[in-house]
Amino acid sequence: MIRVGITGQAGFVGTHLYNHLGLQPEKYERVPFEDSFFDDIAKLRNFVKHCDVIVHLAAMNRHESEQVIYDTNIRLNRDLIAAMEAENVTPHVLFSSSTQEERDNLYGKSKREGREMIEAWATKTGASFSGLVVPNVYGEFSRPNYNTFIATFAHKLINGEQPTVMVDSDVKLIYVGSLCRFIISQFSEKGVRKVEVPHDFEKKVTEILALFENYKTLYFEQGFIPELKDINEVNLFNTFRSYIEPRCMKLVQHADPRGVFVETIKLGVGGQVSFSTTVSGITRGNHFHTRKIERFTVIKGKAVIELRKIGTCEVCEFHLDGTEPAYVDMPVWYTHNIKNVGEDELYTQFWINEWYNPADGDTYFETV
């Protein structure tokens, strides 16, 4: 069992890394961290002495004063080193630096000097150290106008604003899930190293915006699942839809003397369609996915669908009735279930964007 602590656990990458470690509880014990530990040396010392591995993500990214950014980031590094020295511990420290290391700004300087500070500590003490130089990171739940332009684009489009492209450059991007898997893969490495984290793909800023504008029109406004050419576009689409609050969408019924016809899924991507019947009082689900796109459509009977974002307590609840066909799409990292609350049998149609693979099911059980 490897005991892992994450400074900046509550941040964008920190939250995802914490959740990814939670997918393998037999291998990793998560040592809780709070930002307030940096204001209480006793708590910070208690934290470091319980860790075999520390992923040091805590940093300030934006502030009206670059000097405040620099001073804050340098202080966080000094405090972490001081705590480890006071406890005489040498965990493997993985430091999240940035490709901005080489740029002429104080944020980049703080990341470069921070990496060098902890590298010097590791060399002196014989600890393992991995200085990770990370490309531009994007993914679900990133803060608009703070972490990445991708979050800003999605947030603005969904809220009826038009994003502005200041510089249309080629950007090297890594999905936060890819970054988490890479970080975890480095835990067992030894020695003092600077590591260039590989990017997933490279695109122009305007190409990202064009994809998101298409997602807005097809998915957000019309409910169509757009064509997704590869896993990178799946990740971009899941990122885009993470800024949409969970919702229940009514479907159009086409009725004639023969009965009723309802289109449930219009898509430009493949996958698998299935259906289930559920007897009264029974609940299905109570699991979440980290990449799969999934739609539940109630076509007969009465149901309650519940969703809860992993790591939070708030539950979203939707009541569906087959007499008014409707669907709910399941965001990634939301545990969800469906319960038959009627007296009759419940008929539900399910669509998911990939075939089921028992060796890689991407299904993790957790009660809503």
C-alpha positions in Angstrom: 0.0 0.0 0.0 1.5 3.4 -1.1 0.5 6.4 1.0 -0.1 9.3 -1.3 -0.6 13.0 -0.3 -1.6 15.7 -2.8 -0.9 19.4 -2.0 -3.5 21.4 -3.8 -5.9 18.4 -3.4 -9.0 20.6 -3.8 -7.8 22.2 -7.1 -8.5 21.1 -10.6 -5.8 18.5 -11.2 -5.7 17.7 -7.4 -9.3 16.7 -7.4 -9.0 14.5 -10.4 -5.8 12.8 -9.1 -7.5 12.2 -5.7 -10.4 10.6 -7.5 -8.2 8.5 -9.8 -6.3 7.1 -6.8 -9.7 6.2 -5.3 -10.3 3.9 -8.2 -7.5 1.6 -6.8 -8.0 1.4 -3.1 -6.1 -1.8 -2.9 -2.9 -0.1 -4.0 -3.1 3.5 -2.7 -4.0 5.1 0.6 -5.0 8.8 0.1 -3.5 11.0 2.9 -6.0 14.0 3.2 -4.6 17.5 2.6 -6.2 20.9 3.1 -4.9 24.2 1.8 -4.9 25.5 5.4 -2.1 23.2 6.3 0.3 25.7 4.8 -0.8 28.1 7.5 -0.2 25.6 10.3 3.3 24.1 10.4 2.2 21.4 12.9 -0.5 20.1 10.4 1.9 20.4 7.5 4.5 18.3 9.4 1.9 15.7 10.4 0.9 15.5 6.7 4.4 14.9 5.3 5.3 12.3 7.9 2.4 10.1 6.8 3.3 10.2 3.0 5.4 7.8 1.0 4.7 10.0 -2.1 3.8 13.7 -2.2 2.4 15.1 -5.4 3.1 18.9 -5.0 0.4 20.7 -7.0 -0.3 23.6 -4.7 0.4 26.9 -6.5 -1.1 30.2 -7.4 -1.8 30.5 -11.2 -3.4 33.9 -11.5 -3.4 37.2 -9.6 -3.4 40.9 -10.6 0.1 41.1 -9.2 2.8 38.8 -10.8 5.0 39.4 -7.7 2.3 38.0 -5.5 2.2 34.8 -7.7 6.0 34.5 -7.5 6.2 35.1 -3.7 3.3 32.7 -2.9 4.7 29.8 -5.0 8.2 30.2 -3.6 6.8 30.3 -0.1 4.8 27.1 -0.6 7.9 25.2 -1.7 10.0 26.5 1.2 7.3 25.5 3.7 7.0 22.0 2.2 10.8 21.5 2.4 10.9 22.9 5.9 8.2 20.5 7.1 10.0 17.5 5.6 13.3 18.5 7.1 11.7 19.1 10.5 10.2 15.5 10.4 13.4 14.1 8.8 11.3 12.3 6.1 12.2 11.7 2.5 9.0 10.9 0.5 9.2 10.7 -3.2 8.1 14.2 -4.3 6.5 14.8 -7.7 6.5 18.5 -8.5 4.1 19.9 -11.1 5.9 22.5 -13.1 4.9 24.1 -16.4 6.1 24.6 -20.0 6.0 28.3 -19.0 9.3 27.6 -17.1 11.2 29.1 -20.0 9.0 32.2 -20.5 9.9 35.6 -19.3 7.3 35.9 -16.6 7.3 35.6 -12.8 4.9 32.6 -12.8 7.2 30.6 -15.1 10.2 31.8 -12.9 8.4 30.6 -9.8 7.8 27.1 -11.3 11.4 26.8 -12.5 12.9 27.9 -9.2 10.5 25.9 -7.2 11.5 22.7 -9.1 15.1 23.5 -8.6 14.6 24.1 -4.8 13.0 20.7 -4.2 15.5 19.1 -6.6 18.3 20.4 -4.4 16.6 19.1 -1.2 16.2 15.7 -2.8 19.8 15.6 -3.9 21.0 16.6 -0.4 18.8 14.1 1.4 18.9 11.2 -1.0 15.2 11.4 -1.7 13.5 10.6 -5.0 12.3 13.6 -6.9 10.4 14.0 -10.2 10.1 17.5 -11.7 7.2 17.2 -14.1 7.1 19.8 -16.9 3.4 19.7 -17.8 1.8 21.0 -21.0 -1.5 22.7 -21.1 -4.0 20.6 -19.1 -7.8 20.5 -19.8 -10.7 18.4 -18.5 -14.0 18.3 -16.7 -14.7 20.9 -13.9 -11.7 23.1 -14.7 -12.3 26.8 -13.6 -13.2 29.1 -16.4 -11.0 32.2 -16.7 -8.4 30.6 -14.5 -7.1 27.2 -15.4 -7.4 26.9 -19.2 -8.9 28.6 -22.3 -10.8 25.4 -23.0 -12.9 25.8 -19.8 -13.5 29.5 -20.6 -14.7 28.6 -24.1 -17.1 26.0 -22.9 -18.5 28.1 -20.0 -19.0 31.1 -22.3 -20.8 29.2 -25.1 -23.1 27.5 -22.7 -24.0 30.8 -21.1 -24.7 32.5 -24.4 -21.5 34.4 -24.7 -19.1 34.4 -27.7 -15.4 33.6 -26.8 -12.7 35.8 -28.2 -9.5 34.3 -29.7 -6.6 36.6 -28.8 -3.8 34.6 -30.4 -4.5 31.6 -32.7 -1.5 29.5 -31.9 -0.9 25.7 -31.9 -1.3 24.4 -28.4 0.0 21.2 -27.0 -2.7 19.7 -24.8 -3.0 16.9 -22.3 -6.3 15.6 -20.8 -6.4 15.6 -17.1 -7.1 11.9 -17.0 -4.0 11.2 -19.1 -2.0 13.5 -16.7 -3.3 11.6 -13.7 -2.4 8.2 -15.1 1.1 9.5 -16.1 1.7 10.9 -12.6 0.6 7.6 -11.0 3.0 5.7 -13.3 5.9 7.7 -11.9 5.4 6.8 -8.3 7.8 3.9 -8.4 10.6 5.7 -10.2 13.8 6.4 -8.3 16.4 9.1 -8.3 16.3 12.8 -9.1 14.8 13.6 -12.5 13.3 16.3 -14.7 10.5 14.7 -16.7 8.8 16.2 -19.8 5.2 15.1 -19.6 4.1 14.0 -23.1 1.0 15.8 -24.6 -2.0 14.0 -26.0 -2.4 16.1 -29.2 -1.8 19.6 -30.7 -4.5 21.9 -32.1 -5.0 25.5 -33.0 -7.1 27.5 -30.6 -9.7 28.2 -33.3 -10.0 24.5 -34.0 -11.0 23.9 -30.4 -13.5 26.8 -30.6 -15.0 25.4 -33.8 -15.5 22.0 -32.2 -17.2 23.6 -29.1 -19.4 25.7 -31.3 -20.5 22.5 -33.1 -21.1 20.8 -29.7 -23.2 23.8 -28.6 -25.4 23.6 -31.7 -25.8 19.9 -32.0 -25.7 18.7 -28.4 -26.6 21.6 -26.0 -29.3 23.1 -28.2 -30.6 20.0 -30.2 -29.7 17.0 -28.1 -27.7 15.2 -30.8 -24.6 13.3 -29.9 -21.9 14.7 -32.3 -19.4 12.8 -34.4 -16.4 12.1 -32.2 -13.4 11.0 -34.3 -11.1 9.8 -31.6 -10.5 9.6 -27.8 -9.2 13.2 -27.8 -12.6 14.4 -29.2 -14.4 12.2 -26.7 -12.4 13.9 -23.9 -13.1 17.4 -25.3 -16.8 16.6 -25.6 -16.9 15.3 -22.0 -15.1 18.5 -20.9 -17.6 20.7 -22.8 -20.6 19.0 -21.3 -19.2 19.1 -17.8 -20.2 22.8 -17.8 -23.9 21.9 -18.4 -25.9 21.3 -15.3 -27.5 17.9 -15.3 -30.9 18.2 -17.0 -33.9 16.1 -18.1 -34.8 16.6 -21.8 -38.3 16.0 -23.1 -38.7 14.1 -26.4 -41.2 14.6 -29.3 -43.9 12.0 -29.7 -45.2 11.3 -33.2 -48.7 9.8 -32.8 -51.1 8.2 -35.3 -53.8 5.5 -35.1 -51.1 2.8 -34.9 -49.5 4.2 -31.8 -46.6 6.4 -30.9 -43.1 6.8 -32.4 -40.3 8.6 -30.5 -36.8 9.4 -31.7 -34.5 8.9 -28.6 -31.0 9.3 -29.9 -29.6 11.1 -32.9 -25.9 10.6 -33.2 -22.8 10.9 -35.3 -21.0 8.3 -33.2 -21.5 4.6 -32.8 -21.8 2.7 -29.6 -24.4 0.3 -28.1 -28.1 0.6 -27.5 -29.9 -1.6 -25.0 -33.0 -1.7 -22.9 -34.1 -3.1 -19.6 -37.3 -3.8 -17.7 -37.3 -3.1 -14.0 -39.9 -4.3 -11.5 -41.6 -1.9 -9.0 -39.3 -0.7 -6.2 -36.1 -1.9 -7.7 -33.0 0.4 -8.2 -30.4 -0.1 -10.9 -27.0 1.5 -11.2 -25.2 3.3 -8.4 -22.0 3.5 -10.4 -20.0 6.1 -12.3 -17.9 6.3 -15.5 -14.7 8.3 -16.2 -15.0 8.5 -20.0 -18.2 6.9 -21.2 -21.1 9.0 -22.6 -24.4 7.5 -21.5 -28.1 8.3 -22.0 -31.1 6.9 -20.1 -34.5 7.2 -21.8 -37.7 6.1 -20.0 -40.2 4.8 -22.5 -42.8 3.2 -20.2 -43.5 3.5 -16.5 -42.4 5.9 -13.8 -38.8 6.4 -12.6 -36.6 8.6 -10.5 -33.0 9.2 -11.8 -30.5 10.4 -9.3 -27.0 11.8 -9.9 -24.2 13.0 -7.5 -20.8 14.3 -8.5 -18.0 12.2 -6.9 -16.6 14.0 -3.9 -19.8 16.1 -3.2 -23.0 15.6 -1.3 -25.6 17.3 -3.5 -27.9 14.9 -5.3 -29.8 15.9 -8.6 -33.1 14.1 -8.9 -35.3 13.8 -12.0 -38.8 12.2 -12.2 -39.5 10.6 -15.6 -42.8 9.2 -16.9 -43.1 7.0 -20.1 -46.3 8.9 -21.0 -44.0 11.9 -21.6 -40.8 10.3 -23.0 -37.6 12.0 -21.8 -33.9 11.3 -21.3 -31.1 12.2 -18.9 -27.5 12.2 -20.0 -25.0 11.0 -17.4 -21.9 13.3 -17.0 -18.6 11.5 -16.3 -17.6 11.4 -12.6 -21.2 11.5 -11.5 -22.5 8.3 -9.8 -26.1 7.7 -10.9 -29.0 5.3 -10.5 -32.5 4.7 -11.8 -35.4 3.4 -9.6 -38.9 2.2 -10.6 -41.3 4.3 -8.5 -44.4 3.2 -10.2 -46.6 0.2 -9.8 -46.1 -1.2 -13.3 -42.9 -2.5 -14.9 -40.4 0.2 -16.0 -39.0 0.1 -19.5 -35.7 2.0 -20.0 -33.6 2.4 -23.1 -29.8 2.9 -22.6 -27.3 4.2 -25.1 -23.5 4.3 -24.4 -20.9 5.4 -26.9 -18.7 2.3 -26.7 -19.3 -1.5 -26.6 -19.0 -3.1 -23.3 -15.5 -4.6 -22.6 -15.3 -6.6 -19.4 -11.5 -6.1 -19.3 -12.0 -2.3 -19.3 -15.6 -1.6 -18.3 -15.0 1.9 -16.9 -17.7 1.3 -14.4 -17.0 2.0 -10.7 -19.7 1.3 -8.0 -20.6 4.0 -5.5 -24.0 4.7 -4.0 -25.7 7.9 -5.0 
